[in-house]
Amino acid sequence: MPIAVDFLPVGDSNGDAIIIKYGQGDTFYLQVVDGGYTQVGEEMIEHIEEYYGKDVIIHDMVVSHADNDHAKGLIPVFKRFRVGSLWMNRPWLYAQEVLDNFHGNWSLEGWVKEVRANHEYLVELEVLARGRGIEPKEVFRGAQIGPFHVLAPSRERYISLIPDLDKTPPPYKSEGVVKSLVEAVRGVLDRIKETLDVETLDPNPPATSASNETSVVQLGLYDNRKILLTADVGPVGLMEAAQYAQSRGFLSAPDMIQIPHQGSRRNVTPAVLNAWLGEPNGGNARRGAALLMVGRNKTEHPRNKVKNAFIRRGYPVFLGRSTTWMHMPYGYDLRGSAMTPETFSYDVEDD
């Protein structure tokens, strides 16, 4: 049975807007994962109407995490199409479990009101869904969305990250200010050399944001294909996903992997890539394909050392920016131009 993944342009910034189609002939299903900012959502509507039909049903809509550049564009898409299920995590649902992490002046009601106000686009999606008689579903490890298995985050880890989210009140103790100051003074980028046998990817990089680490990691198992969608997840979430996949017998090199967070150096490590993709093989034997969509003005992404790390493990990297979209079909006809893989970069940033 065929399956295809469309990565849509995300404009000048970053974010994700992904459409997955699976099924045979006229009997097919759509899953939408993220929708970028609002304008990206409008463009996603045009894309769906052109390629999948104006009366199509989106069987599953997934908000990978609560960042604006992933969630806002789903509002016009939800308004335009019928949606079977809406999957998203809402931090205010766990207020009772996290309230002790915050200043005692916060009442439960006041904290919930504050957090909902800071996630107005999630609230709007919630209202829209309930207006159609749909209750949004939690999207934690162990859930299944069509042929996709949710590997991360676990409910426990998600709740542990809530006090450090940018859009919740500051907890009693926070290292965010210190971390931001350290990063601000790191200075000018230096250049160092890499080869197919020499890797400089940091085994212990500066932490990505708590919000990124809440990203939903999904593994599609369909017609002997494995498709790993990662959103903006960091090394902790990716390793959690690998461990859960191993416990379920799913852990092996995927046919396609989305490079997390537009190729940021904070989101992958050699250890987690080895767990998912296998040890470096010098790029001599292709194991699969690595894809990412990057905003037009984000010329710093993907980081060369991240791109090299995927190539080194047998995953040629296919990159799209805001003027193109990528279509990865297994069993469906190829649309648009064939993609050209990125070249290995011997000069990499040491930042």
The 8 nearest C-alpha neighbors of each residue, nearest first, counted from 0:
[[1, 222, 22, 23, 2, 330, 21, 221],
 [2, 0, 330, 329, 21, 331, 22, 23],
 [1, 3, 21, 329, 20, 328, 330, 22],
 [4, 2, 328, 20, 327, 19, 329, 21],
 [3, 5, 19, 327, 18, 326, 328, 20],
 [6, 4, 326, 18, 17, 325, 7, 19],
 [5, 7, 17, 325, 324, 16, 326, 4],
 [6, 8, 324, 16, 17, 5, 9, 325],
 [9, 7, 321, 324, 10, 320, 323, 322],
 [8, 10, 321, 294, 39, 35, 13, 14],
 [11, 9, 321, 294, 12, 8, 295, 39],
 [10, 12, 295, 294, 296, 9, 321, 13],
 [13, 11, 294, 10, 296, 9, 297, 295],
 [14, 12, 294, 293, 9, 68, 11, 15],
 [13, 15, 68, 35, 69, 9, 12, 16],
 [14, 16, 35, 69, 33, 34, 17, 9],
 [15, 17, 34, 33, 7, 35, 6, 32],
 [16, 18, 6, 32, 5, 31, 7, 33],
 [19, 17, 31, 5, 4, 30, 32, 20],
 [20, 18, 4, 30, 29, 3, 5, 31],
 [21, 19, 29, 3, 28, 2, 4, 30],
 [22, 20, 2, 28, 27, 1, 3, 19],
 [23, 21, 27, 26, 1, 0, 28, 2],
 [22, 24, 26, 27, 0, 25, 1, 21],
 [25, 23, 26, 27, 22, 1, 21, 331],
 [24, 26, 27, 23, 22, 28, 51, 21],
 [27, 25, 23, 24, 22, 28, 21, 20],
 [26, 28, 22, 21, 23, 25, 20, 24],
 [27, 29, 21, 20, 22, 58, 30, 26],
 [30, 28, 20, 57, 19, 58, 31, 59],
 [29, 31, 59, 19, 60, 18, 58, 57],
 [32, 30, 18, 60, 17, 61, 19, 33],
 [31, 33, 61, 17, 60, 62, 16, 18],
 [34, 32, 69, 16, 62, 70, 15, 35],
 [33, 35, 72, 16, 73, 40, 69, 70],
 [36, 34, 69, 68, 72, 14, 15, 39],
 [35, 37, 72, 68, 71, 39, 38, 40],
 [36, 38, 72, 40, 71, 39, 41, 35],
 [39, 37, 41, 40, 36, 42, 72, 35],
 [40, 38, 42, 36, 35, 41, 37, 72],
 [41, 39, 72, 43, 37, 34, 38, 42],
 [40, 42, 38, 44, 43, 39, 75, 37],
 [43, 41, 39, 45, 44, 40, 46, 38],
 [42, 44, 40, 46, 41, 45, 39, 47],
 [45, 43, 41, 47, 42, 46, 76, 48],
 [46, 44, 42, 48, 43, 47, 49, 41],
 [45, 47, 43, 49, 44, 48, 50, 42],
 [48, 46, 51, 44, 50, 49, 45, 43],
 [47, 49, 52, 53, 45, 46, 51, 50],
 [50, 48, 46, 47, 51, 52, 45, 53],
 [49, 51, 47, 48, 52, 46, 45, 53],
 [52, 50, 47, 48, 49, 55, 53, 46],
 [53, 51, 48, 55, 54, 49, 50, 47],
 [52, 54, 48, 55, 51, 47, 49, 80],
 [55, 53, 52, 56, 80, 48, 81, 51],
 [54, 56, 52, 53, 51, 57, 80, 81],
 [57, 55, 81, 58, 82, 80, 54, 29],
 [58, 56, 82, 29, 59, 30, 81, 83],
 [57, 59, 83, 29, 82, 56, 30, 84],
 [58, 60, 30, 84, 57, 83, 85, 31],
 [61, 59, 31, 85, 30, 32, 86, 84],
 [60, 62, 32, 86, 63, 85, 87, 31],
 [63, 61, 87, 33, 64, 70, 32, 86],
 [62, 64, 215, 214, 61, 33, 230, 32],
 [65, 63, 214, 62, 66, 213, 215, 210],
 [64, 66, 70, 67, 210, 69, 63, 62],
 [65, 67, 68, 69, 64, 70, 210, 211],
 [68, 66, 70, 69, 71, 65, 36, 35],
 [69, 67, 35, 14, 36, 66, 70, 71],
 [68, 70, 35, 33, 14, 67, 34, 15],
 [69, 71, 67, 73, 33, 72, 34, 62],
 [72, 70, 36, 37, 73, 67, 120, 74],
 [73, 71, 40, 37, 34, 36, 35, 74],
 [72, 74, 34, 76, 71, 70, 75, 40],
 [73, 75, 77, 76, 72, 71, 124, 78],
 [76, 74, 78, 77, 73, 40, 79, 72],
 [77, 75, 73, 79, 74, 78, 40, 44],
 [78, 76, 74, 75, 79, 80, 73, 82],
 [77, 79, 75, 76, 80, 74, 127, 81],
 [78, 80, 76, 77, 75, 81, 44, 74],
 [81, 79, 77, 78, 82, 76, 56, 57],
 [80, 82, 56, 57, 83, 77, 79, 55],
 [83, 81, 57, 58, 84, 56, 80, 59],
 [82, 84, 58, 59, 57, 81, 85, 56],
 [85, 83, 59, 82, 58, 60, 86, 133],
 [86, 84, 60, 135, 59, 61, 136, 87],
 [85, 87, 136, 61, 135, 138, 137, 60],
 [88, 86, 62, 137, 138, 61, 136, 89],
 [87, 89, 137, 138, 90, 86, 64, 136],
 [88, 90, 91, 92, 87, 121, 137, 93],
 [91, 89, 92, 93, 88, 161, 94, 114],
 [90, 92, 94, 93, 111, 89, 114, 115],
 [91, 93, 90, 94, 89, 95, 111, 88],
 [94, 92, 91, 96, 95, 90, 97, 158],
 [95, 93, 91, 97, 96, 98, 92, 111],
 [94, 96, 93, 98, 97, 107, 92, 99],
 [97, 95, 93, 94, 98, 99, 158, 92],
 [98, 96, 94, 99, 95, 100, 93, 162],
 [97, 99, 100, 94, 101, 95, 96, 107],
 [100, 98, 101, 97, 103, 96, 102, 95],
 [101, 99, 98, 170, 97, 171, 162, 102],
 [102, 100, 170, 99, 171, 98, 103, 169],
 [103, 101, 104, 105, 171, 170, 100, 99],
 [102, 104, 105, 101, 106, 99, 98, 100],
 [105, 103, 102, 106, 101, 109, 110, 107],
 [106, 104, 103, 110, 102, 109, 107, 101],
 [105, 107, 109, 108, 110, 104, 103, 98],
 [106, 108, 110, 109, 111, 105, 94, 95],
 [107, 109, 111, 106, 110, 112, 105, 113],
 [108, 110, 106, 112, 111, 107, 105, 113],
 [111, 109, 113, 107, 112, 108, 105, 106],
 [110, 112, 114, 108, 91, 113, 109, 115],
 [111, 113, 109, 115, 110, 114, 116, 108],
 [114, 112, 110, 116, 111, 115, 109, 117],
 [113, 115, 117, 111, 116, 167, 112, 110],
 [114, 116, 118, 112, 117, 113, 111, 119],
 [115, 117, 113, 114, 119, 118, 112, 122],
 [118, 116, 114, 115, 166, 119, 113, 167],
 [119, 117, 115, 121, 116, 120, 122, 114],
 [118, 120, 122, 116, 121, 117, 123, 115],
 [119, 121, 123, 122, 118, 71, 124, 70],
 [122, 120, 124, 123, 118, 119, 125, 89],
 [121, 123, 119, 125, 120, 124, 126, 118],
 [124, 122, 120, 126, 125, 121, 127, 119],
 [123, 125, 127, 121, 122, 126, 128, 74],
 [124, 126, 122, 128, 123, 127, 121, 129],
 [127, 125, 123, 129, 128, 124, 130, 122],
 [128, 126, 124, 130, 125, 129, 123, 131],
 [129, 127, 133, 125, 130, 131, 126, 124],
 [128, 130, 132, 133, 131, 126, 127, 134],
 [129, 131, 127, 128, 132, 126, 133, 125],
 [132, 130, 129, 128, 133, 127, 134, 126],
 [131, 133, 129, 130, 128, 134, 127, 135],
 [134, 132, 128, 129, 131, 135, 84, 130],
 [133, 135, 129, 128, 136, 132, 85, 125],
 [136, 134, 85, 86, 133, 87, 125, 137],
 [135, 137, 86, 87, 85, 138, 134, 84],
 [138, 136, 88, 87, 86, 139, 135, 89],
 [137, 139, 86, 87, 88, 136, 142, 140],
 [140, 138, 153, 152, 154, 142, 151, 137],
 [139, 141, 150, 151, 153, 149, 152, 142],
 [140, 142, 149, 139, 150, 143, 148, 151],
 [143, 141, 149, 140, 139, 148, 138, 144],
 [142, 144, 148, 147, 149, 145, 141, 146],
 [145, 143, 147, 146, 148, 142, 59, 149],
 [144, 146, 147, 143, 59, 148, 30, 219],
 [145, 147, 219, 220, 144, 221, 148, 143],
 [148, 146, 219, 144, 218, 145, 143, 217],
 [147, 149, 143, 218, 217, 150, 142, 219],
 [148, 150, 217, 140, 142, 141, 151, 216],
 [149, 151, 240, 140, 216, 217, 148, 243],
 [152, 150, 140, 216, 240, 153, 215, 149],
 [151, 153, 139, 140, 157, 215, 213, 156],
 [152, 154, 140, 139, 156, 151, 155, 157],
 [153, 155, 157, 156, 139, 158, 152, 140],
 [154, 156, 158, 153, 157, 159, 152, 160],
 [157, 155, 159, 153, 158, 154, 152, 160],
 [156, 158, 154, 160, 159, 155, 213, 152],
 [157, 159, 161, 155, 160, 156, 154, 93],
 [158, 160, 156, 157, 161, 155, 162, 97],
 [161, 159, 157, 158, 163, 162, 209, 156],
 [160, 162, 158, 164, 163, 159, 90, 157],
 [163, 161, 170, 160, 164, 167, 100, 169],
 [164, 162, 161, 160, 209, 165, 170, 169],
 [165, 163, 161, 166, 209, 167, 210, 162],
 [164, 166, 167, 163, 210, 168, 209, 169],
 [167, 165, 164, 117, 114, 168, 118, 163],
 [166, 168, 164, 114, 165, 169, 162, 161],
 [169, 167, 170, 166, 101, 162, 114, 165],
 [168, 170, 167, 171, 162, 101, 173, 163],
 [171, 169, 101, 172, 100, 162, 173, 168],
 [170, 172, 101, 100, 102, 169, 173, 162],
 [173, 171, 170, 174, 169, 100, 101, 175],
 [172, 174, 175, 170, 171, 169, 163, 176],
 [175, 173, 177, 176, 178, 172, 179, 163],
 [174, 176, 178, 173, 177, 179, 163, 180],
 [175, 177, 179, 178, 174, 180, 173, 181],
 [176, 178, 180, 174, 175, 179, 181, 173],
 [179, 177, 181, 175, 180, 176, 174, 182],
 [178, 180, 182, 176, 181, 177, 183, 175],
 [181, 179, 183, 177, 182, 178, 176, 184],
 [180, 182, 178, 179, 183, 184, 177, 185],
 [181, 183, 179, 180, 185, 184, 178, 186],
 [184, 182, 180, 181, 185, 179, 186, 178],
 [183, 185, 186, 182, 181, 180, 179, 187],
 [186, 184, 182, 183, 181, 187, 350, 188],
 [187, 185, 184, 188, 183, 350, 182, 189],
 [186, 188, 189, 185, 350, 184, 349, 348],
 [189, 187, 350, 349, 348, 186, 190, 185],
 [190, 188, 349, 348, 187, 191, 350, 347],
 [191, 189, 348, 347, 349, 346, 188, 192],
 [190, 192, 347, 346, 349, 348, 189, 193],
 [191, 193, 346, 345, 347, 190, 194, 197],
 [194, 192, 345, 197, 198, 346, 191, 347],
 [195, 193, 197, 196, 345, 192, 198, 344],
 [194, 196, 281, 197, 311, 193, 282, 198],
 [195, 197, 194, 281, 198, 193, 311, 279],
 [198, 196, 194, 193, 195, 199, 192, 311],
 [197, 199, 200, 193, 196, 194, 308, 195],
 [200, 198, 201, 197, 304, 193, 349, 192],
 [199, 201, 198, 304, 202, 268, 269, 305],
 [200, 202, 204, 203, 199, 268, 269, 264],
 [203, 201, 268, 269, 204, 200, 270, 267],
 [202, 204, 201, 205, 268, 206, 265, 200],
 [205, 203, 201, 265, 206, 202, 264, 268],
 [206, 204, 265, 207, 203, 178, 264, 182],
 [207, 205, 204, 265, 208, 233, 266, 209],
 [206, 208, 265, 233, 266, 205, 211, 209],
 [209, 207, 211, 210, 206, 212, 164, 233],
 [208, 210, 212, 211, 164, 160, 163, 213],
 [211, 209, 213, 208, 212, 164, 64, 65],
 [212, 210, 232, 231, 208, 213, 209, 214],
 [211, 213, 232, 209, 233, 210, 214, 236],
 [212, 214, 210, 211, 157, 152, 64, 215],
 [215, 213, 64, 232, 63, 212, 211, 231],
 [214, 216, 63, 151, 152, 217, 213, 64],
 [217, 215, 229, 151, 150, 228, 149, 214],
 [218, 216, 149, 228, 148, 147, 227, 150],
 [219, 217, 227, 148, 147, 226, 228, 220],
 [218, 220, 147, 226, 146, 225, 221, 148],
 [221, 219, 225, 146, 224, 147, 218, 223],
 [220, 222, 224, 223, 146, 219, 225, 2],
 [221, 223, 224, 0, 220, 1, 2, 225],
 [224, 222, 221, 220, 225, 0, 254, 219],
 [225, 223, 221, 222, 220, 254, 226, 219],
 [224, 226, 253, 220, 254, 219, 227, 218],
 [225, 227, 219, 255, 218, 253, 254, 256],
 [228, 226, 218, 256, 217, 255, 257, 219],
 [229, 227, 217, 257, 216, 256, 230, 218],
 [228, 230, 216, 259, 257, 232, 231, 227],
 [231, 229, 259, 232, 214, 260, 228, 63],
 [232, 230, 260, 259, 211, 214, 229, 233],
 [231, 233, 212, 214, 211, 230, 229, 236],
 [232, 234, 266, 212, 236, 235, 207, 237],
 [233, 235, 237, 267, 266, 236, 238, 268],
 [236, 234, 238, 237, 233, 239, 212, 232],
 [235, 237, 239, 238, 234, 233, 212, 232],
 [238, 236, 240, 234, 239, 235, 233, 241],
 [237, 239, 241, 240, 235, 236, 271, 234],
 [240, 238, 236, 242, 237, 241, 235, 243],
 [239, 241, 150, 237, 151, 243, 238, 242],
 [242, 240, 238, 244, 239, 243, 245, 237],
 [241, 243, 245, 239, 244, 240, 238, 246],
 [242, 244, 246, 240, 245, 241, 150, 239],
 [245, 243, 249, 250, 241, 247, 246, 242],
 [244, 246, 250, 248, 242, 247, 243, 249],
 [245, 247, 243, 244, 248, 242, 249, 250],
 [248, 246, 244, 245, 249, 243, 250, 242],
 [249, 247, 245, 246, 250, 244, 251, 243],
 [250, 248, 244, 247, 245, 251, 246, 243],
 [251, 249, 245, 244, 248, 241, 275, 252],
 [252, 250, 253, 249, 275, 276, 277, 245],
 [251, 253, 276, 275, 254, 277, 286, 250],
 [254, 252, 225, 255, 226, 251, 256, 287],
 [253, 255, 287, 225, 226, 224, 288, 252],
 [254, 256, 288, 226, 253, 287, 289, 227],
 [257, 255, 227, 289, 226, 228, 258, 290],
 [256, 258, 290, 228, 289, 291, 229, 259],
 [257, 259, 291, 262, 290, 256, 289, 261],
 [260, 258, 231, 229, 230, 261, 262, 232],
 [261, 259, 231, 262, 263, 230, 258, 266],
 [262, 260, 301, 259, 293, 263, 291, 300],
 [261, 263, 301, 260, 302, 258, 259, 300],
 [262, 264, 265, 260, 266, 261, 302, 301],
 [263, 265, 266, 305, 302, 267, 262, 204],
 [266, 264, 263, 204, 207, 205, 267, 206],
 [265, 267, 233, 234, 264, 263, 259, 232],
 [266, 268, 234, 265, 233, 264, 271, 272],
 [267, 269, 202, 270, 271, 201, 272, 234],
 [270, 268, 272, 271, 202, 273, 200, 267],
 [271, 269, 273, 268, 272, 274, 202, 267],
 [270, 272, 274, 273, 268, 269, 238, 275],
 [273, 271, 275, 269, 274, 270, 276, 268],
 [272, 274, 277, 278, 270, 276, 271, 275],
 [275, 273, 271, 272, 277, 276, 270, 241],
 [274, 276, 272, 273, 252, 277, 271, 251],
 [277, 275, 252, 273, 272, 274, 312, 278],
 [276, 278, 273, 274, 275, 279, 312, 252],
 [277, 279, 273, 312, 280, 276, 272, 274],
 [280, 278, 312, 311, 281, 277, 282, 313],
 [281, 279, 282, 312, 283, 311, 278, 313],
 [282, 280, 311, 195, 283, 279, 196, 312],
 [281, 283, 313, 311, 280, 310, 312, 284],
 [284, 282, 281, 280, 285, 313, 311, 312],
 [285, 283, 313, 282, 286, 280, 281, 312],
 [284, 286, 313, 287, 314, 283, 282, 315],
 [285, 287, 313, 314, 284, 254, 252, 288],
 [288, 286, 254, 314, 255, 285, 253, 313],
 [287, 289, 314, 255, 315, 254, 316, 256],
 [290, 288, 316, 256, 314, 257, 255, 315],
 [291, 289, 317, 257, 316, 258, 318, 256],
 [290, 292, 318, 258, 257, 261, 293, 319],
 [291, 293, 319, 320, 318, 261, 6, 8],
 [294, 292, 320, 13, 261, 319, 291, 295],
 [295, 293, 12, 11, 13, 297, 10, 320],
 [294, 296, 11, 321, 320, 297, 10, 293],
 [295, 297, 11, 294, 298, 12, 10, 293],
 [298, 296, 294, 299, 295, 300, 12, 293],
 [297, 299, 300, 296, 295, 301, 294, 293],
 [298, 300, 297, 301, 302, 296, 303, 263],
 [301, 299, 302, 298, 297, 262, 261, 263],
 [300, 302, 262, 261, 299, 303, 263, 306],
 [303, 301, 300, 305, 304, 262, 263, 306],
 [302, 304, 306, 347, 305, 307, 344, 301],
 [303, 305, 307, 306, 302, 347, 200, 308],
 [306, 304, 308, 302, 307, 303, 262, 264],
 [305, 307, 303, 308, 304, 309, 302, 310],
 [308, 306, 310, 304, 305, 309, 343, 311],
 [307, 309, 305, 311, 306, 310, 304, 312],
 [310, 308, 314, 312, 311, 307, 306, 313],
 [309, 311, 314, 315, 307, 313, 312, 308],
 [310, 312, 282, 281, 308, 279, 309, 313],
 [313, 311, 279, 309, 280, 310, 282, 314],
 [312, 314, 285, 282, 286, 310, 284, 311],
 [315, 313, 310, 288, 309, 287, 289, 312],
 [316, 314, 310, 288, 340, 289, 313, 317],
 [315, 317, 289, 340, 341, 290, 314, 288],
 [318, 316, 340, 290, 341, 289, 339, 291],
 [319, 317, 291, 292, 290, 316, 320, 341],
 [320, 318, 292, 323, 324, 293, 291, 325],
 [321, 319, 293, 295, 294, 322, 292, 323],
 [320, 322, 8, 10, 295, 323, 294, 9],
 [323, 321, 320, 8, 324, 295, 319, 10],
 [324, 322, 321, 320, 319, 8, 325, 7],
 [325, 323, 7, 8, 6, 319, 326, 322],
 [324, 326, 6, 5, 327, 319, 7, 323],
 [325, 327, 5, 4, 328, 6, 334, 324],
 [326, 328, 4, 3, 5, 325, 329, 333],
 [329, 327, 3, 331, 330, 326, 2, 333],
 [330, 328, 2, 1, 331, 3, 327, 224],
 [329, 331, 1, 328, 2, 332, 0, 3],
 [332, 330, 328, 329, 1, 333, 3, 2],
 [333, 331, 334, 330, 328, 329, 3, 327],
 [332, 334, 328, 331, 335, 326, 327, 337],
 [335, 333, 332, 326, 336, 337, 328, 325],
 [334, 336, 333, 337, 326, 325, 324, 338],
 [337, 335, 338, 334, 333, 325, 339, 326],
 [336, 338, 339, 335, 333, 334, 326, 325],
 [337, 339, 336, 340, 317, 325, 318, 326],
 [338, 340, 317, 341, 337, 318, 316, 336],
 [341, 339, 317, 316, 315, 338, 342, 318],
 [340, 342, 316, 317, 339, 343, 315, 318],
 [341, 343, 344, 340, 316, 315, 307, 310],
 [342, 344, 307, 345, 341, 310, 306, 303],
 [345, 343, 346, 303, 342, 347, 307, 193],
 [344, 346, 193, 192, 194, 347, 343, 191],
 [347, 345, 192, 344, 191, 190, 193, 348],
 [348, 346, 303, 304, 190, 191, 192, 345],
 [349, 347, 190, 350, 189, 188, 191, 303],
 [348, 350, 189, 190, 188, 191, 347, 199],
 [349, 188, 348, 189, 185, 187, 186, 190]]
